[in-house]
Amino acid sequence: MHKKHRRIVTLVCAAMMATAMVPERMAAGADGPPPRITLASTPDRGQVSGGDALLRITTAGHRDPVRVTVNGHTASGFQRQPDGTLLGLVTHLQNGRNSITAESRGLTSTRTVTNHRSTGPVFSGRQAMPFYCETTAFGLAPAQQPHCSAPTEVSYKYRSKLGAFLPLADPDQRPVDLATATVSGRKVPYIVRIETGTINRAVYETAALHDGDDPTPLRRNRSWNGRLIYTFGGGCSGGHHQGAQTGGVLNDTFLSKGYAVASSTLNVLETNCSIPLSAETAMMVKEHVVETYGPVKHTIGWGGSGGGIQQFTMADSYPGILDGIIPIVGFPDAFTLEKSVAGDCKLLTRFFNGPGSSFTPEQRDAVTGLLEYGSCIGAENIDIRTATKRCDKSIPLTALWNAEANPGGVKCTMMEAYANQFGRDPKTGFVRSTLDNTGVQYGLKALNNKRISPAQFIALNSAVGGFDHQGAPVAERSQADPKALKAAYRDDLLNSMRLGLRSTPIIDHRLYSDRVPFDVHTAHWSYVTRARLRAANGTSANHVIIESKLTLGERQTADAYVVESMDRWLTNIAADRSSRSKQAKVIENKPTDLSDGCYLTPTDLVRAPLTYPATGPCADEYPISADPRLQAGEPLAESTLKCALRPVNFDDYRVSFTRTEKAQLLRAFPNGVCDYTRPGPGQDERPSTWIDYSRR
């Protein structure tokens, strides 16, 4: 099991609740505010884990003596910091509520904090069972279900002058081919301390340059720039296993500049597609990083595809874990992805392979909106509805769900990750679904642009069908569960982008793949995000798009540029002591040389506004696709899971229908067609942040 540092402060503390400090006693003649207790290791919301907490005590005078007690016992070991505050790591916290008191100059403040086990959960709710361990994939000792805990291991690697990370048995050694890293303009040995352990039933990894001493949160590592990059992995599956990979921590672009890097197996959506669980795990792992190395100036999110989904949704729903995000080939959220890619594309591919086989390649492009129809075919690889298709090999075959032989077995759909949020349909035993295409007029724009005929439009919408609860195609359109819809909007799982993202710096790193067959990471998703930000907040000035090619040279150049730019952006924000709102600070402190742009060569970054559809100097090199829902008339923000309906009105079409065709179209849409001028069912729910599912 993961062990935190325990040599700094020898007593108990806990996680702090986001309640005001309570002055308990004021001596006669004392003046000024009482000491202030803040939680330095997690967002100051009253939640810590693993029995430890890094505390910061602020007093009116920088040299005032302070007495700290935890549950009535004196805590020692606090050290004065350059800014005059006191910092201390308190340990052996009891599970549940703990009382922390700070007394200085006759003034006393008390806070209550809550500690959770290092195996979790904190706020994500009931943990999935069964749960299969994979610690040995990381060289850790075998672990036991269900907590899958293993002793922490520390190892070292060095970067060679040839550019490879090589094992280093003794960190005091200096191999002859040892490279150097540059941290804040100073060259240091490129030796990396790697820590691997278990937190929240996940395997975590951290990496940071080693300065020759054991790390402590009370003294800054001389080879660390004080920043953390948290990496996230892609995919989307239902879980029930620990995972055999993280988002990766051995990254030269990060480490060579002095960043610490962290990730865990439950920050890979292919391991488990739950955003609340990913956010909880990131919070707990980041807490451990802070309690190992000290307070972090800012944390930058990094990762592609599902890694982008985690950053977008985590930054909106759980603000404070990430300070700035760099999603790469990202999607706004998992449910938008499921609707337009995993859902629509699979249905359209089935139609084109069957009754729609006469549609030409150009017509298929027009219906899907894609520059390369093969991108839609690639959705076949994103089967997130079939009960056991994406189950990991670590889950025994005998444990898997089977309708007849094992109806209570393990399912691995995306929706299984949201059982705590949506609940189960008592009729089927499956998690309630948000998938819906009732009233969607597939190919509407292609029809109005005369790319397909009225007869083809009718045939398409009559035969496209939907999915049943097991993910199998059926003739009927998909119907979302009303309870699931309300929860998706209320819990911000369909990302509203009006909460934390309103004031989060975003550099949307779009590796262009619109003409790559079978790749679903088309560039228009960056513009869907921008449109949703504008619709929610009246501005998208905190959102920068950088387009680059998939080639290694351009990718490496772009990676370094976006990280350096984000670091400057966050540094500017931290230095802004004005009374402006957080949103205004984010917008006003964006570096003046940071704007939309595209790489025309690995060294030629053209800075120019990027638009949808594409215009300007980047348009020829980076034309932008659409998707089936946009081609069906949904607005660019794509913020509706199930549309409101209205009767079919033939005056709305730019083509004419025969009497027979009108009757056929009415049969295809017996309940009406989508009306995107009105909110959809459940869309009036107001989302909120930091929902605690353990209280439901």
TORMIRO-138022 format. One record per residue (C-alpha): residue number from 1; y, z, x; residue in one letter. Coordinates in steps of 0.5 Angstrom, whole numbers. Last residue first. Layout:
residues N
ATOM     n       Y       Z       X   res
ATOM   NUM       Y       Z       X     a
...
END
This chain:
residues 696
ATOM     n       Y       Z       X   res
ATOM   696      19      -5     -54     r
ATOM   695      22       0     -49     r
ATOM   694      18      -3     -43     s
ATOM   693      21     -10     -44     y
ATOM   692      28      -7     -41     d
ATOM   691      33     -13     -42     i
ATOM   690      38     -14     -36     w
ATOM   689      43     -18     -39     t
ATOM   688      44     -21     -47     s
ATOM   687      44     -27     -51     p
ATOM   686      47     -27     -58     r
ATOM   685      42     -30     -63     e
ATOM   684      46     -36     -67     d
ATOM   683      41     -41     -64     q
ATOM   682      35     -38     -68     g
ATOM   681      34     -44     -72     p
ATOM   680      39     -50     -69     g
ATOM   679      46     -50     -69     p
ATOM   678      50     -55     -72     r
ATOM   677      53     -62     -70     t
ATOM   676      46     -63     -67     y
ATOM   675      43     -66     -73     d
ATOM   674      36     -68     -72     c
ATOM   673      32     -72     -77     v
ATOM   672      30     -70     -84     g
ATOM   671      24     -67     -87     n
ATOM   670      20     -73     -89     p
ATOM   669      21     -76     -82     f
ATOM   668      16     -81     -81     a
ATOM   667      15     -82     -89     r
ATOM   666      23     -84     -89     l
ATOM   665      22     -89     -84     l
ATOM   664      17     -92     -87     q
ATOM   663      21     -93     -94     a
ATOM   662      27     -96     -90     k
ATOM   661      22    -101     -86     e
ATOM   660      20    -103     -93     t
ATOM   659      27    -104     -96     r
ATOM   658      29    -108     -89     t
ATOM   657      32    -104     -84     f
ATOM   656      39    -106     -81     s
ATOM   655      42    -104     -74     v
ATOM   654      47    -100     -71     r
ATOM   653      44     -93     -75     y
ATOM   652      48     -88     -78     d
ATOM   651      49     -92     -85     d
ATOM   650      41     -91     -86     f
ATOM   649      42     -83     -87     n
ATOM   648      36     -79     -86     v
ATOM   647      37     -73     -89     p
ATOM   646      39     -67     -85     r
ATOM   645      35     -62     -80     l
ATOM   644      37     -57     -75     a
ATOM   643      34     -58     -68     c
ATOM   642      29     -54     -65     k
ATOM   641      30     -52     -58     l
ATOM   640      37     -53     -57     t
ATOM   639      41     -53     -51     s
ATOM   638      40     -60     -48     e
ATOM   637      47     -60     -45     a
ATOM   636      47     -67     -45     l
ATOM   635      48     -68     -53     p
ATOM   634      41     -69     -56     e
ATOM   633      41     -77     -59     g
ATOM   632      34     -79     -58     a
ATOM   631      35     -82     -51     q
ATOM   630      38     -75     -49     l
ATOM   629      31     -72     -51     r
ATOM   628      27     -77     -48     p
ATOM   627      30     -76     -41     d
ATOM   626      36     -79     -37     a
ATOM   625      37     -82     -30     s
ATOM   624      42     -83     -25     i
ATOM   623      44     -88     -20     p
ATOM   622      45     -85     -13     y
ATOM   621      46     -90      -8     e
ATOM   620      50     -95     -12     d
ATOM   619      54     -89     -16     a
ATOM   618      56     -85     -10     c
ATOM   617      63     -88      -9     p
ATOM   616      65     -87     -16     g
ATOM   615      61     -87     -22     t
ATOM   614      54     -84     -25     a
ATOM   613      53     -83     -32     p
ATOM   612      54     -77     -31     y
ATOM   611      59     -76     -26     t
ATOM   610      60     -74     -19     l
ATOM   609      67     -72     -16     p
ATOM   608      67     -75      -9     a
ATOM   607      66     -72      -2     r
ATOM   606      62     -77       2     v
ATOM   605      57     -74       7     l
ATOM   604      56     -79      13     d
ATOM   603      51     -75      18     t
ATOM   602      44     -76      15     p
ATOM   601      47     -83      12     t
ATOM   600      50     -84       5     l
ATOM   599      50     -76       4     y
ATOM   598      53     -75      -3     c
ATOM   597      59     -71      -6     g
ATOM   596      61     -65     -10     d
ATOM   595      66     -61      -7     s
ATOM   594      67     -56      -1     l
ATOM   593      73     -57       4     d
ATOM   592      77     -52       0     t
ATOM   591      72     -47       0     p
ATOM   590      71     -44      -7     k
ATOM   589      75     -38      -7     n
ATOM   588      79     -39     -13     e
ATOM   587      73     -41     -18     i
ATOM   586      69     -35     -16     v
ATOM   585      75     -30     -16     k
ATOM   584      77     -33     -23     a
ATOM   583      70     -31     -26     q
ATOM   582      70     -24     -23     k
ATOM   581      77     -23     -26     s
ATOM   580      83     -23     -22     r
ATOM   579      86     -16     -20     s
ATOM   578      86     -18     -13     s
ATOM   577      82     -15      -7     r
ATOM   576      79     -22      -5     d
ATOM   575      75     -21       1     a
ATOM   574      68     -21      -2     a
ATOM   573      70     -28      -6     i
ATOM   572      72     -31       1     n
ATOM   571      65     -28       4     t
ATOM   570      61     -31      -2     l
ATOM   569      64     -38      -1     w
ATOM   568      63     -38       7     r
ATOM   567      56     -36       6     d
ATOM   566      55     -42       1     m
ATOM   565      58     -47       5     s
ATOM   564      54     -45      11     e
ATOM   563      48     -45       7     v
ATOM   562      50     -52       4     v
ATOM   561      51     -55      10     y
ATOM   560      45     -53      14     a
ATOM   559      40     -56       8     d
ATOM   558      44     -62       8     a
ATOM   557      43     -64      15     t
ATOM   556      36     -62      15     q
ATOM   555      35     -66       8     r
ATOM   554      38     -72      11     e
ATOM   553      34     -72      17     g
ATOM   552      27     -71      13     l
ATOM   551      28     -76       8     t
ATOM   550      29     -74       1     l
ATOM   549      35     -77       0     k
ATOM   548      42     -73      -1     s
ATOM   547      46     -71      -7     e
ATOM   546      51     -64      -7     i
ATOM   545      53     -62     -14     i
ATOM   544      58     -56     -14     v
ATOM   543      58     -51     -20     h
ATOM   542      63     -46     -20     n
ATOM   541      68     -50     -23     a
ATOM   540      64     -51     -29     s
ATOM   539      69     -50     -34     t
ATOM   538      70     -48     -42     g
ATOM   537      64     -42     -41     n
ATOM   536      59     -44     -45     a
ATOM   535      60     -52     -46     a
ATOM   534      62     -53     -39     r
ATOM   533      56     -49     -36     l
ATOM   532      51     -53     -41     r
ATOM   531      55     -59     -39     a
ATOM   530      54     -58     -31     r
ATOM   529      46     -56     -32     t
ATOM   528      45     -62     -36     v
ATOM   527      49     -66     -30     y
ATOM   526      44     -63     -25     s
ATOM   525      38     -64     -29     w
ATOM   524      40     -72     -29     h
ATOM   523      38     -72     -22     a
ATOM   522      30     -73     -23     t
ATOM   521      25     -68     -21     h
ATOM   520      20     -71     -25     v
ATOM   519      16     -75     -19     d
ATOM   518      11     -79     -22     f
ATOM   517      14     -86     -18     p
ATOM   516      20     -84     -14     v
ATOM   515      26     -88     -17     r
ATOM   514      30     -82     -19     d
ATOM   513      28     -78     -13     s
ATOM   512      34     -75     -10     y
ATOM   511      34     -69      -7     l
ATOM   510      39     -65     -11     r
ATOM   509      42     -59      -8     h
ATOM   508      46     -55     -14     d
ATOM   507      51     -51     -10     i
ATOM   506      52     -45     -15     i
ATOM   505      57     -39     -14     p
ATOM   504      56     -34     -20     t
ATOM   503      61     -32     -25     s
ATOM   502      59     -35     -31     r
ATOM   501      52     -35     -29     l
ATOM   500      51     -28     -30     g
ATOM   499      52     -29     -38     l
ATOM   498      54     -36     -41     r
ATOM   497      49     -40     -38     m
ATOM   496      45     -40     -44     s
ATOM   495      39     -41     -41     n
ATOM   494      33     -41     -46     l
ATOM   493      30     -35     -43     l
ATOM   492      37     -32     -45     d
ATOM   491      33     -26     -49     d
ATOM   490      36     -27     -55     r
ATOM   489      35     -35     -55     y
ATOM   488      28     -35     -53     a
ATOM   487      27     -29     -57     a
ATOM   486      30     -32     -64     k
ATOM   485      26     -38     -62     l
ATOM   484      19     -34     -61     a
ATOM   483      20     -31     -68     k
ATOM   482      21     -37     -71     p
ATOM   481      15     -40     -69     d
ATOM   480      16     -48     -66     a
ATOM   479      13     -53     -70     q
ATOM   478      10     -59     -66     s
ATOM   477      10     -66     -70     r
ATOM   476       3     -68     -73     e
ATOM   475      -2     -73     -71     a
ATOM   474      -5     -68     -66     v
ATOM   473      -5     -68     -58     p
ATOM   472      -8     -61     -55     a
ATOM   471      -4     -56     -52     g
ATOM   470      -8     -50     -55     q
ATOM   469      -3     -48     -60     h
ATOM   468      -3     -56     -63     d
ATOM   467       1     -61     -60     f
ATOM   466       6     -67     -63     g
ATOM   465       5     -73     -66     g
ATOM   464       8     -80     -63     v
ATOM   463       5     -84     -69     a
ATOM   462      11     -85     -74     s
ATOM   461      16     -84     -69     n
ATOM   460      14     -90     -65     l
ATOM   459      12     -94     -70     a
ATOM   458      19     -93     -74     i
ATOM   457      23     -95     -67     f
ATOM   456      18    -101     -66     q
ATOM   455      19    -104     -73     a
ATOM   454      27    -103     -72     p
ATOM   453      26    -107     -66     s
ATOM   452      27    -104     -59     i
ATOM   451      33    -105     -54     r
ATOM   450      38    -107     -59     k
ATOM   449      43    -102     -57     n
ATOM   448      42     -98     -63     n
ATOM   447      34     -98     -62     l
ATOM   446      34     -96     -55     a
ATOM   445      39     -90     -57     k
ATOM   444      35     -88     -62     l
ATOM   443      28     -88     -58     g
ATOM   442      25     -82     -60     y
ATOM   441      28     -79     -67     q
ATOM   440      27     -72     -66     v
ATOM   439      26     -69     -73     g
ATOM   438      21     -64     -71     t
ATOM   437      20     -64     -64     n
ATOM   436      18     -57     -63     d
ATOM   435      15     -52     -57     l
ATOM   434      18     -45     -58     t
ATOM   433      11     -42     -58     s
ATOM   432       8     -36     -60     r
ATOM   431       3     -33     -55     v
ATOM   430      -4     -35     -57     f
ATOM   429      -9     -31     -61     g
ATOM   428      -9     -36     -66     t
ATOM   427      -8     -33     -73     k
ATOM   426      -5     -27     -70     p
ATOM   425       0     -31     -67     d
ATOM   424       2     -27     -60     r
ATOM   423       8     -23     -58     g
ATOM   422      14     -27     -56     f
ATOM   421      17     -23     -50     q
ATOM   420      12     -19     -48     n
ATOM   419       7     -25     -48     a
ATOM   418      12     -29     -44     y
ATOM   417       7     -31     -38     a
ATOM   416       2     -33     -43     e
ATOM   415       7     -38     -45     m
ATOM   414       6     -42     -39     m
ATOM   413      -1     -43     -40     t
ATOM   412      -6     -39     -36     c
ATOM   411     -11     -36     -41     k
ATOM   410     -16     -31     -39     v
ATOM   409     -21     -29     -44     g
ATOM   408     -21     -26     -51     g
ATOM   407     -24     -32     -54     p
ATOM   406     -30     -32     -49     n
ATOM   405     -36     -36     -51     a
ATOM   404     -33     -39     -57     e
ATOM   403     -26     -41     -56     a
ATOM   402     -27     -40     -49     n
ATOM   401     -22     -36     -44     w
ATOM   400     -23     -35     -37     l
ATOM   399     -27     -29     -34     a
ATOM   398     -33     -32     -32     t
ATOM   397     -30     -38     -28     l
ATOM   396     -27     -32     -24     p
ATOM   395     -20     -32     -23     i
ATOM   394     -18     -34     -15     s
ATOM   393     -19     -41     -17     k
ATOM   392     -12     -41     -20     d
ATOM   391     -12     -43     -28     c
ATOM   390      -8     -49     -29     r
ATOM   389     -13     -52     -34     k
ATOM   388     -15     -46     -37     t
ATOM   387     -11     -46     -44     a
ATOM   386      -8     -53     -44     t
ATOM   385       0     -52     -45     r
ATOM   384       3     -52     -38     i
ATOM   383       0     -59     -36     d
ATOM   382       5     -61     -31     i
ATOM   381       1     -66     -28     n
ATOM   380       1     -71     -34     e
ATOM   379       9     -70     -33     a
ATOM   378       8     -75     -27     g
ATOM   377       7     -81     -33     i
ATOM   376      15     -79     -34     c
ATOM   375      17     -81     -27     s
ATOM   374      13     -87     -28     g
ATOM   373      18     -90     -32     y
ATOM   372      23     -90     -26     e
ATOM   371      30     -91     -28     l
ATOM   370      28     -86     -34     l
ATOM   369      32     -86     -41     g
ATOM   368      25     -85     -44     t
ATOM   367      26     -90     -49     v
ATOM   366      30     -95     -45     a
ATOM   365      25     -94     -39     d
ATOM   364      19     -96     -44     r
ATOM   363      23    -102     -47     q
ATOM   362      24    -104     -40     e
ATOM   361      16    -104     -38     p
ATOM   360      15    -107     -45     t
ATOM   359      12    -104     -51     f
ATOM   358       6    -107     -53     s
ATOM   357       2    -101     -51     s
ATOM   356       5     -97     -57     g
ATOM   355      -1     -96     -61     p
ATOM   354      -5     -93     -55     g
ATOM   353      -3     -92     -47     n
ATOM   352       5     -92     -50     f
ATOM   351       3     -87     -55     f
ATOM   350       0     -82     -50     r
ATOM   349       5     -83     -45     t
ATOM   348      10     -82     -50     l
ATOM   347       7     -75     -52     l
ATOM   346       6     -73     -45     k
ATOM   345      13     -75     -44     c
ATOM   344      16     -71     -50     d
ATOM   343      12     -64     -48     g
ATOM   342      12     -63     -41     a
ATOM   341      18     -67     -39     v
ATOM   340      23     -66     -45     s
ATOM   339      21     -59     -48     k
ATOM   338      17     -56     -42     e
ATOM   337      23     -57     -38     l
ATOM   336      28     -54     -43     t
ATOM   335      23     -48     -44     f
ATOM   334      23     -47     -36     a
ATOM   333      30     -46     -35     d
ATOM   332      36     -50     -32     p
ATOM   331      32     -55     -28     f
ATOM   330      32     -55     -20     g
ATOM   329      31     -61     -15     v
ATOM   328      34     -55     -10     i
ATOM   327      37     -49     -13     p
ATOM   326      42     -46      -8     i
ATOM   325      45     -39     -11     i
ATOM   324      50     -34     -10     g
ATOM   323      50     -27     -11     d
ATOM   322      43     -26     -13     l
ATOM   321      40     -19     -15     i
ATOM   320      47     -17     -19     g
ATOM   319      46     -21     -25     p
ATOM   318      39     -21     -29     y
ATOM   317      40     -26     -34     s
ATOM   316      44     -31     -31     d
ATOM   315      43     -31     -24     a
ATOM   314      35     -30     -26     m
ATOM   313      35     -36     -30     t
ATOM   312      39     -41     -25     f
ATOM   311      35     -38     -19     q
ATOM   310      28     -38     -22     q
ATOM   309      29     -45     -25     i
ATOM   308      31     -47     -18     g
ATOM   307      25     -44     -15     g
ATOM   306      21     -48     -21     g
ATOM   305      24     -54     -18     s
ATOM   304      26     -52     -11     g
ATOM   303      28     -46      -7     g
ATOM   302      34     -41      -5     w
ATOM   301      38     -35      -7     g
ATOM   300      43     -32      -3     i
ATOM   299      44     -25      -2     t
ATOM   298      51     -22       0     h
ATOM   297      53     -17       5     k
ATOM   296      46     -13       5     v
ATOM   295      46      -6       6     p
ATOM   294      41      -3      11     g
ATOM   293      35      -6      15     y
ATOM   292      29      -3      12     t
ATOM   291      32       1       6     e
ATOM   290      36      -6       4     v
ATOM   289      29     -10       5     v
ATOM   288      26      -5       1     h
ATOM   287      31      -6      -5     e
ATOM   286      30     -14      -4     k
ATOM   285      23     -13      -5     v
ATOM   284      24      -9     -12     m
ATOM   283      30     -13     -14     m
ATOM   282      26     -20     -13     a
ATOM   281      20     -17     -16     t
ATOM   280      24     -15     -23     e
ATOM   279      27     -22     -23     a
ATOM   278      20     -25     -22     s
ATOM   277      17     -21     -28     l
ATOM   276      23     -22     -32     p
ATOM   275      22     -30     -31     i
ATOM   274      15     -30     -32     s
ATOM   273      12     -37     -30     c
ATOM   272       7     -33     -25     n
ATOM   271       3     -36     -19     t
ATOM   270       6     -43     -20     e
ATOM   269      13     -40     -21     l
ATOM   268      13     -37     -14     v
ATOM   267      17     -31     -14     n
ATOM   266      11     -27     -16     l
ATOM   265       8     -29      -9     t
ATOM   264      14     -25      -5     s
ATOM   263      20     -27      -2     s
ATOM   262      25     -25       4     a
ATOM   261      29     -28       9     v
ATOM   260      34     -24      14     a
ATOM   259      40     -29      16     y
ATOM   258      42     -29      24     g
ATOM   257      44     -36      24     k
ATOM   256      37     -39      27     s
ATOM   255      33     -35      22     l
ATOM   254      36     -39      16     f
ATOM   253      35     -46      19     t
ATOM   252      29     -44      23     d
ATOM   251      25     -42      16     n
ATOM   250      20     -37      17     l
ATOM   249      20     -34      10     v
ATOM   248      17     -38       5     g
ATOM   247      17     -38      -2     g
ATOM   246      11     -34      -2     t
ATOM   245       4     -36      -2     q
ATOM   244      -3     -34      -4     a
ATOM   243      -2     -31     -11     g
ATOM   242      -3     -24     -14     q
ATOM   241      -7     -27     -20     h
ATOM   240      -7     -26     -28     h
ATOM   239      -1     -32     -28     g
ATOM   238       1     -36     -33     g
ATOM   237       3     -42     -30     s
ATOM   236       9     -46     -27     c
ATOM   235      11     -49     -21     g
ATOM   234      16     -48     -15     g
ATOM   233      17     -43     -10     g
ATOM   232      23     -38      -9     f
ATOM   231      27     -36      -3     t
ATOM   230      31     -30      -2     y
ATOM   229      37     -31       4     i
ATOM   228      40     -24       6     l
ATOM   227      46     -23      10     r
ATOM   226      48     -18      15     g
ATOM   225      48     -23      21     n
ATOM   224      42     -20      24     w
ATOM   223      41     -19      31     s
ATOM   222      45     -13      33     r
ATOM   221      41     -10      27     n
ATOM   220      46      -5      23     r
ATOM   219      45       2      24     r
ATOM   218      43       7      18     l
ATOM   217      38       2      15     p
ATOM   216      34       3      21     t
ATOM   215      30      -3      24     p
ATOM   214      25      -1      30     d
ATOM   213      29      -3      36     d
ATOM   212      29     -10      41     g
ATOM   211      34     -14      37     d
ATOM   210      29     -17      32     h
ATOM   209      31     -23      28     l
ATOM   208      29     -22      21     a
ATOM   207      23     -24      17     a
ATOM   206      20     -21      10     t
ATOM   205      14     -22       6     e
ATOM   204      12     -20       0     y
ATOM   203       5     -20      -3     v
ATOM   202       5     -18     -11     a
ATOM   201       2     -12     -15     r
ATOM   200      10     -10     -16     n
ATOM   199      10      -9      -8     i
ATOM   198       5     -11      -3     t
ATOM   197       6     -12       5     g
ATOM   196       8     -17      10     t
ATOM   195      13     -16      15     e
ATOM   194      15     -21      20     i
ATOM   193      20     -19      26     r
ATOM   192      22     -25      29     v
ATOM   191      24     -27      37     i
ATOM   190      29     -32      38     y
ATOM   189      33     -28      44     p
ATOM   188      40     -27      42     v
ATOM   187      46     -32      43     k
ATOM   186      53     -29      40     r
ATOM   185      58     -34      36     g
ATOM   184      56     -30      30     s
ATOM   183      49     -30      31     v
ATOM   182      46     -36      35     t
ATOM   181      39     -36      36     a
ATOM   180      35     -37      43     t
ATOM   179      29     -40      45     a
ATOM   178      23     -37      49     l
ATOM   177      19     -42      53     d
ATOM   176      19     -37      59     v
ATOM   175      16     -32      54     p
ATOM   174      20     -25      54     r
ATOM   173      16     -20      52     q
ATOM   172      19     -13      49     d
ATOM   171      16     -16      42     p
ATOM   170       9     -15      45     d
ATOM   169       3     -20      41     a
ATOM   168       8     -26      40     l
ATOM   167       5     -31      36     p
ATOM   166       9     -38      36     l
ATOM   165      14     -41      32     f
ATOM   164      15     -48      34     a
ATOM   163      22     -52      36     g
ATOM   162      20     -54      43     l
ATOM   161      24     -49      46     k
ATOM   160      19     -44      43     s
ATOM   159      21     -39      37     r
ATOM   158      18     -33      37     y
ATOM   157      13     -29      33     k
ATOM   156      12     -22      31     y
ATOM   155       8     -18      27     s
ATOM   154       8     -12      22     v
ATOM   153       3     -10      17     e
ATOM   152       3      -6      11     t
ATOM   151      -3      -3       8     p
ATOM   150      -6      -6       2     a
ATOM   149      -4      -6      -6     s
ATOM   148      -8     -10     -11     c
ATOM   147      -6      -6     -17     h
ATOM   146     -11      -8     -22     p
ATOM   145     -16      -9     -18     q
ATOM   144     -17      -7     -11     q
ATOM   143     -15     -10      -4     a
ATOM   142     -18     -13       2     p
ATOM   141     -14     -11       8     a
ATOM   140      -8     -16      10     l
ATOM   139      -9     -23      13     g
ATOM   138      -4     -26       8     f
ATOM   137     -10     -30       4     a
ATOM   136     -13     -23       5     t
ATOM   135      -8     -20       0     t
ATOM   134     -11     -24      -6     e
ATOM   133     -12     -20     -12     c
ATOM   132     -14     -21     -19     y
ATOM   131     -11     -18     -25     f
ATOM   130     -14     -17     -31     p
ATOM   129     -10     -15     -35     m
ATOM   128      -2     -17     -35     a
ATOM   127       3     -12     -34     q
ATOM   126       6      -9     -40     r
ATOM   125      14      -9     -39     g
ATOM   124      18     -13     -35     s
ATOM   123      23      -7     -34     f
ATOM   122      20      -3     -28     v
ATOM   121      13      -5     -27     p
ATOM   120      11      -3     -22     g
ATOM   119       6      -2     -16     t
ATOM   118      12       1     -12     s
ATOM   117      12       6     -18     r
ATOM   116      18       7     -21     h
ATOM   115      24      12     -20     n
ATOM   114      29      14     -25     t
ATOM   113      36      16     -23     v
ATOM   112      41      22     -26     t
ATOM   111      48      23     -23     r
ATOM   110      52      29     -21     t
ATOM   109      58      30     -18     s
ATOM   108      61      36     -15     t
ATOM   107      68      38     -13     l
ATOM   106      69      44      -8     g
ATOM   105      71      40      -2     r
ATOM   104      65      36      -3     s
ATOM   103      59      37      -7     e
ATOM   102      54      31      -8     a
ATOM   101      48      32     -13     t
ATOM   100      42      28     -15     i
ATOM    99      38      29     -21     s
ATOM    98      31      25     -21     n
ATOM    97      28      22     -28     r
ATOM    96      21      19     -27     g
ATOM    95      16      19     -22     n
ATOM    94      18      24     -16     q
ATOM    93      22      21     -10     l
ATOM    92      19      23      -4     h
ATOM    91      25      20       0     t
ATOM    90      32      20       1     v
ATOM    89      35      14       5     l
ATOM    88      43      16       7     g
ATOM    87      49      13       8     l
ATOM    86      56      17       8     l
ATOM    85      62      13       7     t
ATOM    84      68      12      12     g
ATOM    83      68       5      13     d
ATOM    82      65       5      20     p
ATOM    81      59       9      17     q
ATOM    80      58      17      17     r
ATOM    79      51      19      17     q
ATOM    78      46      22      12     f
ATOM    77      40      26      15     g
ATOM    76      39      32      10     s
ATOM    75      38      33       3     a
ATOM    74      38      40       0     t
ATOM    73      34      41      -6     h
ATOM    72      36      42     -13     g
ATOM    71      33      36     -16     n
ATOM    70      36      32     -10     v
ATOM    69      42      35      -6     t
ATOM    68      47      33      -2     v
ATOM    67      52      37       1     r
ATOM    66      59      33       4     v
ATOM    65      64      35       9     p
ATOM    64      70      31       8     d
ATOM    63      71      26      14     r
ATOM    62      73      20      10     h
ATOM    61      77      24       5     g
ATOM    60      77      22      -2     a
ATOM    59      69      22      -1     t
ATOM    58      64      16      -2     t
ATOM    57      57      17      -2     i
ATOM    56      52      12      -1     r
ATOM    55      45      12      -2     l
ATOM    54      39       9       0     l
ATOM    53      33      10      -5     a
ATOM    52      26      12      -4     d
ATOM    51      20      14      -8     g
ATOM    50      17       7      -9     g
ATOM    49      22       4     -14     s
ATOM    48      29       4     -16     v
ATOM    47      33       3     -23     q
ATOM    46      39       7     -25     g
ATOM    45      43       1     -26     r
ATOM    44      47       0     -19     d
ATOM    43      44      -6     -17     p
ATOM    42      39      -4     -12     t
ATOM    41      39      -1      -5     s
ATOM    40      46       2      -4     a
ATOM    39      46       6     -10     l
ATOM    38      53      10     -11     t
ATOM    37      55      17     -11     i
ATOM    36      62      18     -11     r
ATOM    35      65      25      -9     p
ATOM    34      70      28     -14     p
ATOM    33      77      25     -14     p
ATOM    32      83      28     -11     g
ATOM    31      85      36     -12     d
ATOM    30      82      42     -11     a
ATOM    29      87      48     -12     g
ATOM    28      81      52     -16     a
ATOM    27      74      49     -15     a
ATOM    26      72      44     -19     m
ATOM    25      65      44     -22     r
ATOM    24      60      39     -26     e
ATOM    23      64      33     -25     p
ATOM    22      59      28     -29     v
ATOM    21      58      21     -26     m
ATOM    20      58      15     -31     a
ATOM    19      52      12     -33     t
ATOM    18      48       6     -30     a
ATOM    17      42      10     -29     m
ATOM    16      40      11     -21     m
ATOM    15      34      10     -18     a
ATOM    14      31      16     -15     a
ATOM    13      32      22      -9     c
ATOM    12      27      26      -6     v
ATOM    11      28      29       1     l
ATOM    10      27      28       9     t
ATOM     9      32      23      10     v
ATOM     8      32      18      16     i
ATOM     7      24      19      18     r
ATOM     6      21      16      12     r
ATOM     5      22       8      12     h
ATOM     4      18       5       7     k
ATOM     3      10       4       6     k
ATOM     2       7      -1       2     h
ATOM     1       0       0       0     m
END
